[in-house]
């Protein structure tokens, strides 16, 4: 890893320009750009945005689909000291209003197809004055409400000059998903973003890699772990609009992809496809996967790839890493150099290996965790105490130093004196062939602790038999983890970032149609 002063976006770009200016840096469906061409175009965009009112250290919001236009706009902001506010393209209504008002962004870059959503909340917006519209004229916007700038003007603007920002200066407000409340803007420094993106302390990627990005660039997994990572390593990046299990392997072969990141659900979609004799005949070498699919060994062998794992979050960056050949079931990896990690109980007392508790993180290098939550000093003070970030995640560490994600602290359950991981129970439920996905939550018990309810979505064309599912779980779960209640639903309530709204499920609780194992006479004992 470079020294702190060089962990900035401008230094990453200047290194690429000095070493490989004419190498193809980025490709999407509209074309390809060398590092030099990408740098020049990004500064033209920055010049156009400056003419529209963007200024150093001020926020500018981007609600854009995966494209090099989005990447060059973000790059232009980062090269000139402007604070990016990426907006999930699924946001609408109060979600969209909140992030735009909370960030204070006066300029919004927006796809034309989302203008109608903006129009519906225009009367509630307090800061947005200028909308740069891509892919259309913004006809759906209310007349006279915003200054509308065609996106094409950015590409012909006079280039701005890059600014040498310091590592502590902000590069973005990265908004959390708001699973239990309104989203919070994580104030992220240049050093934080660079350290998250960089894999220089890891075995891959390297400059010879070709990196496929199918995750959304409004999220750090696509933007930082994909596009920015490629820039840091002077590697080529191929950007797709989205993930498609049908197109994935043809893209890998067409572009000679050697490195990519997959969410566990994406990997599961690939694993569920019918096998082909040439599955392993592809150039892909490394897959970053989080969480792991249930049978990751079969995935690795079938497709001829190595798997790496990681754990991180917006507030702390990527603090755990599992290199190839170190992966074991359920593990996220080992402590990444540059961070101190503790696992503590409710009184912040350190716990021994094997015991689960909240993960605390403290950086060994300044400015490599969040500076705080934008506009929320009290919330910041609760999370960031004595230099330690209290993550709200429950992990455990084994004797070899591997870290295992157990649960979100707020989603943990306690039943019959035992702590229960909703994540682990869901993993077993999801292994049932009739189940598409599930969410496990605590519901009120007649006793002092929790009862467990599983909210289950059937797989396409399947029906859920609660008795059969319970028998399946009895064979696979400790007795105290087997849900008492099963609710079958068509879909789970989710945030715009596709995280299950467990607080909402807890609020709904047990309904008239909820199946009760005990009422059905099925008793689960310790010896079951």
C-alpha positions in Angstrom: 0.0 0.0 0.0 1.3 3.5 -0.7 1.9 6.1 1.9 -1.1 8.0 3.1 -0.5 11.1 1.0 -0.7 9.1 -2.2 -4.0 7.4 -1.4 -6.1 9.8 -3.5 -7.9 9.5 -6.8 -5.6 12.0 -8.6 -2.5 10.0 -7.6 -4.1 6.7 -8.8 -4.8 8.3 -12.1 -1.4 10.0 -12.5 0.3 6.7 -11.9 -1.7 5.1 -14.7 -0.9 8.0 -17.0 2.8 7.8 -16.3 3.0 4.0 -16.9 0.3 3.0 -19.4 -1.4 6.1 -20.9 -2.4 4.3 -24.2 -3.6 1.1 -22.6 -7.4 0.5 -22.8 -8.6 1.3 -19.4 -12.4 1.1 -19.7 -14.9 -0.6 -22.0 -18.7 -0.5 -22.1 -21.3 -1.1 -24.8 -20.8 2.3 -26.3 -17.0 2.2 -26.8 -13.6 2.0 -25.1 -11.2 4.6 -23.6 -7.5 4.5 -22.9 -6.3 5.9 -19.5 -5.3 9.1 -21.2 -8.7 9.4 -23.0 -10.6 8.6 -19.8 -8.6 11.3 -17.9 -9.3 13.9 -20.5 -13.0 13.1 -20.8 -13.4 13.2 -17.0 -11.9 16.6 -16.8 -14.2 17.9 -19.6 -17.2 16.6 -17.6 -15.7 18.3 -14.6 -15.5 21.5 -16.5 -19.1 21.3 -17.6 -20.3 20.5 -14.1 -18.3 23.5 -12.8 -20.0 25.7 -15.3 -23.3 24.3 -13.9 -22.3 25.3 -10.4 -20.3 22.4 -9.0 -17.6 23.6 -6.6 -14.9 22.1 -4.4 -16.1 20.3 -1.3 -19.8 20.7 -2.3 -22.0 17.6 -3.0 -23.2 16.7 -6.4 -25.7 13.8 -6.8 -25.6 11.1 -9.5 -28.6 8.9 -10.2 -27.2 7.1 -13.2 -27.2 3.6 -14.7 -24.0 1.7 -15.3 -22.2 3.5 -18.2 -18.9 5.1 -18.8 -20.8 8.4 -18.8 -21.5 7.8 -15.2 -17.9 6.7 -14.5 -16.4 9.8 -16.2 -18.8 12.1 -14.4 -17.8 10.5 -11.0 -14.1 10.6 -12.0 -14.4 14.3 -13.0 -15.9 15.2 -9.6 -13.2 13.2 -7.8 -10.4 14.8 -9.8 -11.6 18.3 -8.8 -12.4 17.9 -5.2 -16.2 17.8 -5.5 -18.1 15.4 -3.2 -20.1 12.7 -5.0 -23.5 11.5 -3.8 -24.4 8.3 -5.6 -28.1 7.7 -5.6 -29.6 4.2 -6.0 -31.5 4.1 -9.3 -34.3 2.3 -7.6 -35.1 5.2 -5.3 -38.4 7.0 -5.5 -40.7 8.9 -3.3 -39.5 9.5 0.3 -36.3 7.5 -0.3 -35.3 9.8 -3.2 -36.4 13.0 -1.3 -34.5 12.0 1.8 -31.1 11.5 0.1 -31.3 14.6 -2.0 -32.4 16.8 0.9 -30.1 15.3 3.4 -27.0 15.6 1.2 -27.7 19.2 0.3 -26.8 18.5 -3.3 -27.8 21.5 -5.6 -26.9 19.6 -8.8 -28.3 16.2 -9.8 -27.1 14.1 -12.8 -30.1 12.0 -13.8 -31.1 9.5 -16.5 -34.1 10.8 -18.5 -36.1 7.7 -17.6 -36.0 8.7 -13.9 -37.2 12.3 -14.5 -40.8 11.3 -13.8 -39.8 10.1 -10.3 -38.0 13.4 -9.7 -41.1 15.3 -10.9 -43.3 13.5 -8.4 -41.2 14.8 -5.4 -40.1 18.1 -6.9 -42.3 20.0 -4.4 -40.6 18.4 -1.5 -37.0 19.0 -2.5 -35.1 21.7 -0.6 -31.7 21.9 -2.4 -31.7 20.6 -5.9 -31.6 23.5 -8.4 -29.9 22.1 -11.5 -30.6 18.8 -13.2 -28.2 17.4 -15.8 -30.3 15.0 -17.9 -28.8 12.0 -19.8 -30.6 10.2 -22.6 -33.3 12.7 -23.2 -34.6 16.2 -22.8 -36.1 15.9 -19.4 -39.6 16.5 -20.7 -41.2 14.9 -17.6 -39.7 17.5 -15.3 -42.0 20.3 -14.2 -41.5 23.4 -16.3 -39.5 26.1 -14.6 -38.8 24.1 -11.4 -35.2 23.2 -12.3 -32.4 24.5 -14.5 -32.1 21.7 -17.0 -28.7 21.0 -18.7 -28.4 18.4 -21.5 -25.7 15.8 -20.6 -24.1 16.2 -24.0 -22.9 19.7 -22.9 -20.5 18.0 -20.5 -18.7 16.2 -23.3 -17.9 19.5 -25.2 -17.1 21.6 -22.2 -13.7 23.3 -21.5 -11.7 20.9 -19.4 -11.2 21.7 -15.7 -7.8 21.5 -14.1 -7.3 18.6 -11.6 -6.9 19.6 -8.0 -4.5 17.9 -5.6 -6.8 17.1 -2.7 -5.5 15.7 0.5 -6.2 12.2 1.7 -8.5 13.5 4.5 -10.7 15.5 2.1 -14.1 14.0 1.3 -14.7 12.1 -1.9 -18.3 11.0 -1.3 -21.3 10.7 0.9 -22.0 7.0 0.7 -25.6 6.4 1.9 -26.4 3.3 3.9 -29.4 1.3 2.8 -31.7 2.4 5.7 -32.8 -1.1 6.7 -34.1 0.1 10.1 -34.5 3.9 9.4 -33.6 6.7 7.2 -30.4 6.3 5.2 -27.3 7.9 6.7 -24.6 9.5 4.6 -21.2 8.0 5.4 -18.6 10.8 5.0 -15.8 9.1 3.1 -12.4 10.5 2.6 -10.1 10.0 -0.4 -7.9 7.8 1.7 -10.8 5.7 2.8 -12.1 5.1 -0.7 -8.6 4.3 -2.1 -7.9 1.9 0.7 -11.2 0.2 0.2 -10.6 -0.1 -3.5 -7.0 -1.1 -3.5 -5.9 -4.7 -3.5 -2.2 -3.9 -3.5 -1.8 -5.8 -0.2 -3.5 -8.8 -1.8 -2.5 -11.4 -4.4 -4.9 -10.1 -7.1 -5.9 -8.2 -9.2 -2.8 -7.0 -11.0 -2.1 -4.9 -14.1 -2.5 -7.9 -16.5 -6.0 -8.6 -15.3 -9.2 -7.7 -17.1 -12.0 -6.9 -14.6 -15.7 -7.4 -15.3 -18.0 -5.0 -13.4 -21.7 -6.0 -13.3 -22.6 -4.6 -9.9 -24.2 -1.1 -9.9 -21.8 1.8 -9.8 -24.0 3.8 -7.4 -22.8 1.2 -4.9 -19.2 0.9 -3.6 -19.1 -2.7 -4.7 -19.3 -1.7 -8.3 -17.6 1.7 -8.2 -14.8 1.1 -5.8 -14.3 -2.7 -5.7 -14.7 -2.7 -9.5 -13.9 0.4 -11.5 -11.6 2.2 -9.0 -9.8 -1.1 -8.2 -9.0 -1.4 -11.9 -7.6 2.1 -12.0 -5.4 1.5 -9.0 -3.9 -1.6 -10.6 -3.7 -0.1 -14.1 -5.9 -3.0 -15.2 -8.6 -3.0 -17.9 -12.2 -2.7 -16.8 -15.3 -3.9 -18.7 -18.5 -2.3 -17.4 -21.9 -4.0 -18.0 -25.3 -2.4 -17.4 -26.2 -5.2 -15.0 -25.7 -8.8 -14.1 -27.2 -11.4 -16.4 -26.7 -15.1 -15.8 -27.3 -15.7 -19.5 -24.7 -13.2 -20.7 -22.1 -13.7 -18.0 -20.0 -16.5 -19.4 -20.2 -15.1 -23.1 -18.9 -11.8 -21.7 -16.1 -13.5 -19.8 -15.0 -15.3 -23.0 -15.5 -12.3 -25.3 -13.4 -9.9 -23.2 -10.9 -12.3 -21.7 -12.1 -11.5 -18.2 -9.8 -12.8 -15.5 -11.2 -11.2 -12.3 -14.7 -10.3 -11.2 -16.9 -9.9 -8.1 -20.1 -11.8 -7.4 -22.7 -11.5 -4.7 -23.6 -14.9 -3.3 -27.0 -14.7 -5.0 -25.4 -14.1 -8.4 -23.1 -17.0 -8.0 -26.0 -19.2 -7.0 -27.8 -18.2 -10.2 -24.8 -19.3 -12.2 -24.5 -22.5 -10.3 -28.2 -23.3 -10.9 -27.8 -23.2 -14.7 -27.6 -26.6 -16.4 -24.0 -27.8 -16.6 -22.1 -27.8 -19.9 -19.0 -29.7 -20.8 -17.1 -26.5 -21.4 -18.0 -24.8 -18.1 -14.4 -24.7 -17.0 -13.1 -23.6 -20.5 -13.1 -19.9 -19.8 -10.4 -17.2 -19.0 -11.8 -16.3 -15.5 -9.3 -17.0 -12.8 -10.4 -15.1 -9.6 -13.9 -14.6 -8.3 -14.5 -12.4 -5.3 -17.6 -13.8 -3.6 -19.5 -12.5 -0.6 -21.3 -14.3 0.9 -20.1 -17.7 -0.2 -22.6 -20.0 -2.0 -23.4 -23.1 0.0 -21.3 -25.4 -2.1 -18.5 -23.1 -3.1 -16.1 -26.0 -3.7 -18.4 -27.3 -6.4 -18.6 -23.8 -8.0 -14.9 -23.5 -8.0 -14.3 -26.9 -9.5 -17.1 -26.6 -12.1 -16.0 -23.3 -13.5 -12.2 -23.7 -12.9 -11.8 -20.5 -10.8 -10.2 -19.6 -7.5 -12.4 -17.8 -4.9 -11.5 -15.0 -2.6 -13.7 -13.6 0.2 -13.9 -10.4 2.1 -15.9 -8.5 4.7 -16.5 -4.8 4.9 -19.0 -2.0 5.0 -19.2 1.7 4.0 -18.3 2.9 7.5 -15.0 0.9 7.8 -14.0 -0.2 4.3 -12.8 -3.7 3.6 -11.1 -4.9 6.8 -11.2 -8.7 6.3 -9.8 -10.6 3.3 -9.6 -14.3 2.5 -7.0 -15.2 -0.2 -7.3 -18.2 -2.5 -6.8 -21.6 -0.9 -7.7 -20.1 2.5 -11.5 -20.2 2.1 -13.5 -22.3 4.5 -17.3 -22.6 4.8 -18.8 -19.5 6.4 -15.6 -17.6 6.8 -14.9 -14.1 5.5 -11.2 -14.2 5.8 -8.4 -12.7 8.0 -7.7 -9.3 9.4 -6.4 -7.0 6.7 -3.2 -5.1 7.5 -3.8 -1.5 8.5 -6.7 -2.3 10.9 -7.1 -3.3 14.5 -10.2 -5.6 15.1 -11.9 -6.5 18.3 -14.8 -8.7 19.1 -16.6 -7.6 22.3 -19.6 -8.2 24.5 -22.3 -5.7 25.4 -19.9 -3.9 27.8 -17.1 -3.7 25.1 -15.1 -6.4 26.9 -13.0 -8.5 24.6 -14.2 -12.0 23.9 -12.0 -15.1 23.3 -11.8 -16.9 19.9 -15.0 -18.9 19.2 -17.3 -16.5 21.0 -19.5 -14.2 18.9 -19.8 -10.5 19.6 -19.8 -7.1 18.0 -16.9 -6.2 15.7 -15.0 -3.0 16.5 -12.6 -1.5 14.0 -9.8 1.0 14.5 -7.6 2.1 11.6 -3.8 2.1 12.0 -3.6 4.6 9.2 -5.6 7.9 9.7 -8.6 8.7 7.5 -9.2 5.1 6.4 -12.6 4.7 8.1 -15.5 7.1 8.0 -15.2 10.6 9.1 -18.8 10.4 10.5 -22.4 10.5 9.3 -23.3 13.6 7.4 -25.4 16.0 9.6 -25.7 13.4 12.4 -23.2 14.2 15.1 -25.1 12.4 17.9 -25.3 9.2 15.8 -21.7 9.5 14.8 -20.7 9.8 18.5 -22.6 6.6 19.3 -20.9 4.6 16.5 -17.4 6.2 16.6 -16.1 6.0 20.2 -12.5 6.3 21.4 -11.3 5.8 17.8 -13.2 2.6 17.4 -16.0 2.1 14.9 -18.8 0.0 16.5 -20.0 -1.8 13.4 -23.3 -3.3 14.7 -22.3 -6.6 13.1 -21.8 -9.8 15.1 -18.7 -11.8 14.1 -16.6 -14.5 15.7 -12.9 -15.4 15.2 -11.4 -18.9 15.2 -8.1 -20.0 16.6 -6.4 -19.4 13.3 -7.5 -15.8 13.0 -10.4 -16.3 10.5 -13.4 -14.1 10.9 -17.0 -15.4 10.5 -20.0 -13.1 10.0 -22.7 -14.2 12.3 -25.5 -11.6 12.1 -26.4 -8.0 12.3 -26.6 -7.0 16.0 -30.1 -5.7 15.6 -31.2 -8.9 13.8 -29.9 -11.3 16.5 -32.3 -13.5 18.4 -32.2 -15.2 21.8 -34.3 -18.3 22.4 -34.2 -20.6 25.4 -31.0 -19.1 26.6 -29.2 -19.5 23.3 -28.2 -16.9 20.8 -29.5 -17.5 17.3 -28.1 -16.2 14.1 -30.9 -15.3 11.6 -28.3 -15.4 8.9 -27.4 -19.0 9.6 -31.0 -20.1 9.9 -31.9 -18.4 6.6 -28.9 -20.2 4.9 -30.4 -23.6 5.9 -33.9 -22.7 4.9 -32.7 -21.4 1.5 -31.1 -24.8 0.9 -34.6 -26.3 0.6 -35.5 -26.9 -3.1 -38.9 -25.3 -2.7 -37.6 -22.1 -1.2 -36.5 -19.0 -3.2 -35.5 -16.9 -0.3 -36.4 -16.3 3.4 -36.1 -13.9 6.3 -35.9 -15.0 9.9 -37.0 -12.6 12.7 -37.8 -12.6 16.3 -41.5 -12.5 17.4 -43.0 -12.1 20.9 -43.0 -15.2 23.0 -45.1 -16.3 26.0 -41.8 -16.6 27.8 -39.1 -14.0 28.4 -37.2 -14.5 25.2 -37.9 -14.7 21.5 -39.8 -17.1 19.4 -38.6 -17.5 15.8 -40.6 -16.8 12.7 -39.4 -17.7 9.1 -41.0 -15.7 6.3 -40.6 -17.7 3.2 -40.9 -17.1 -0.5 -41.6 -20.2 -2.7 -39.4 -20.9 -5.7 -41.1 -20.5 -9.0 -43.7 -23.2 -9.6 -43.3 -24.6 -6.1 -45.5 -24.7 -3.0 -44.3 -24.6 0.6 -45.5 -27.3 2.9 -44.7 -26.0 6.4 -44.6 -29.5 7.9 -42.2 -30.8 5.3 -40.0 -27.7 5.6 -39.9 -28.0 9.4 -38.9 -31.7 9.1 -36.2 -30.6 6.7 -35.0 -28.0 9.3 -35.1 -30.4 12.2 -32.6 -32.6 10.4 -30.3 -29.6 9.8 -30.6 -27.2 12.7 -30.0 -27.3 16.4 -33.3 -27.7 18.2 -33.4 -24.1 19.5 -32.9 -22.7 15.9 -35.9 -24.4 14.3 -38.6 -21.7 13.7 -41.8 -22.0 15.6 -43.7 -19.9 13.0 -43.7 -20.1 9.2 -45.3 -17.4 7.0 -45.4 -18.0 3.3 -45.5 -14.8 1.2 -45.1 -13.9 -2.5 -42.2 -11.6 -1.9 -40.2 -10.1 1.0 -40.4 -6.4 1.7 -37.0 -4.8 0.8 -35.2 -1.5 0.7 -34.2 0.0 -2.7 -30.8 -1.7 -2.2 -32.6 -5.1 -1.9 -32.0 -5.6 1.7 -34.8 -7.3 3.6 -36.7 -4.8 5.8 -36.7 -7.1 8.9 -38.0 -4.3 11.1 -41.1 -4.2 9.0 -41.5 -8.0 9.3 -41.1 -7.8 13.1 -43.7 -5.0 13.2 -46.2 -7.2 11.3 -45.5 -10.2 13.5 -47.7 -13.2 13.6 -50.7 -13.0 11.2 -53.9 -15.0 10.7 -52.2 -17.1 8.1 -49.1 -17.8 10.0 -48.4 -21.5 10.5 -47.6 -22.4 14.1 -45.4 -25.5 14.6 -46.5 -26.0 18.2 -50.2 -25.7 17.4 -49.6 -28.4 14.7 -48.3 -30.6 17.5 -44.7 -30.8 16.3 -42.4 -30.6 19.3 -38.7 -30.1 18.8 -36.5 -31.3 21.7 -32.8 -31.2 22.3 -32.4 -34.7 21.0 -34.4 -34.0 17.8 
